[in-house]
Amino acid sequence: MSLSAKLDAVLDRFAVLDARMNAGVDGSEWAALSRDRAELEPLVEAIRALRAAETDVAGLDQLLADVETDAEMRAMAAEERPQALARVADLDRAVRLALLPKDSADDRSVILEVRAGTGGDEAALFAGDLFRMYTRHAALHGWTVTVLSASESELGGYKEIVAEISGAGAYGRLKFESGVHRVQRVPVTESGGRIHTSAATVAVLPEAEEVDVAIAPSDLVFDTFRASGAGGQHVNKTDSAVRVTHLPTGIAVAVQEERSQHQNRAKAIALLRTRLFDIERERLAVARAADRRGQVGSGDRSERIRTYNFPQGRVTDHRIELTLYELDRMMAGEALDTIVDALVADHQATLLAEAET
């Protein structure tokens, strides 16, 4: 189907919705139609603006082609035409982007998992730095961060930390963070001042809802144990931490941050559901990508995606070859949007290219 035919179909669908709403349908059907119309309205407005801009260009071309057009009018048309063409190009891209299939998980909250990789104590310290970067970034967006489980290292970093980041659009912005993050700097344990390279892995999972994954109670095994780490005397007195194992897959998750065993149990089930949901999403993504050259943000966490070079004060995202000399702002969570915006734009360009092949 040509782009023009797709746009006609959208306009026809919008007209049908209007007609049905004006026909006096009952309350429940009217509410459903109203939601559909509201979702479609921004695209319809963009299509109408595009077609109006195309009409403007056609009018200017007609003036320029008409031998009877006087010199002043011809000059005015020639001057206006480049701007009119630019507006058509901008609106055309906006419409094409709006037609791309949306990731239904983009508006969801996320489960963030940061784990120390190669590099020992320095990798654990870097994992802590990354987690604090994401915590600060979340605060800038008005998202809330709740730690679900953490394994601290002796020097104050994290061997592993798992947290929930709650807020509209969190997954759509953070999903590009999944992968291996590498750091180059002089470790605090290095007396000779030599630069070392270490790494941490980041996984960003869209938080699953109960309707996404059905879990049979008979498939779960629960264990309780005493929480470790910060928490004062409480951690030594009660077995409040909970580990749940999903027998069909062997996946096990543990939550120890709440004082209540009941709360930890509920959060452990929610975390397990999210991991099972992510496995299914990855399986479907692999199947969809089998006949494509590649995709950004598919959840492939096996390759290095970014390097943080402290001596030079720079951060480089290797997927788009973008380098910023704003490492301090990056670690403060402030410059992350610059990289994410570039990744989103690159992803959209890839989808547009695939849609046109």
Buried (B, 14 or more C-beta within 10 A) or exposed (E): EEBEEBBEEBBEBBEEBEEBBEEEEEEEEBEEBEEBBEEBEEBBEBBBBBBEBBEBBEEBEEBEEEEEBEEEEBEBBEEBBEEBBEBBEEBBBBBBBBBEEEBEBBBBBBBBBBBBBEBBBBBBBBBBBBBBBBBBBBEEBEBEBEBBBBBBBEBEBBBBBBBBBBBEEBBBBBBBBBBBBBBBBBBEEEEEEEEBBBBBBBBBBBBBEEEBBEBEEEEBEEEBEBBEEEBEEEBEEEEBBBBBBBEEEEBBBBBBBBEEBEBBBBBBBBBBBBBBBBBEBBEEBEEEEEEEEEBBBBBBBEEBBBBBBBEEEBBBBBBBEBBBEBBEBBBBBBBBBBBBEBBBEBBBEBBBEEEEE
